[in-house]
Each structure stands twice: as C-alpha cells, then as structure tokens.
Amino acid sequence: MAINHRQIEMYRGDAADLPQVLGELHKKFGAHSDLLRIAKVNQQIVAGYALASPTEQLDYFELAWIGVLPDYRRQTLGRWVAGHAMGVAESKSGRGLWARHGEPVKFFQGLGFAVLPNGGFAVEFFPE
C-alpha cells in the first residue's frame, strides 16, 4: 500500500495510545522526552517520534526515538516523520538535533546527520 504524504496527519501524542511497537520504543527510549508526536494515516497511528528539549548549552534537541509500523516501512514515511521532528526542533529555537542511536546509519546520513565520534548522529540547523 503506497502512502501519499498528503494523507499523513501529525498530532501531539499520548504514550497510552501508541501501538505496541511504538509503545515499546517509548518505554525503552522516551521516558525522559517531553514532546511526543504521532503520524496518522486514515485515523490509524502508523509512526511517531519523541523529542527531549535541550538541557545542555548546545541547545540541541534529542531525538529519543523514531519509529514506523512494519507495514508502513520502506515508503519514505520515516524520512517524512524525521523531517517533521527537525522542523519542530528548529521552530522551538533548537540549534540542532542529535540521536544516540547506533543504527540505521544510512537512514540518518541520508537526512544530513553526521556520525558522532562516540556514537550517534547530529545535524545542525543553520540560521537564515
């Protein structure tokens, strides 16, 4: 089933409403996050992410987790949702976004993230 990106609706999320796969990601990695967003297609939650607001001097938001339900993978939905996360972080005056994930390298590099020497990824937003 191909997704038309105009079908995707983004909402503030509640961890209690997450499908099992995403709920497990949130429990494991998102306990400290303060921004949870979900993507719906035809009123069904199909993807989501959690961000933690900056607590360091660098003003980088942390992408605690990002996930797409298995039936919706390989349709660029993950890239679209990651772009949304970057937009939210930038709109809240973040200087960048970082993730401590070790994989998938190709996914994060394709979004413009750099691999960090001690693991994880980061992307810096440039002021206009």
Secondary structure as UniProt FT lines:
FT   HELIX           5..7
FT   STRAND          8..12
FT   HELIX           15..17
FT   HELIX           20..29
FT   TURN            31..32
FT   STRAND          35..41
FT   TURN            42..43
FT   STRAND          44..52
FT   TURN            57..58
FT   STRAND          60..68
FT   HELIX           70..72
FT   HELIX           77..91
FT   TURN            92..93
FT   STRAND          96..99
FT   HELIX           105..110
FT   TURN            111..112
FT   STRAND          114..115
FT   TURN            117..118
FT   STRAND          121..124
//
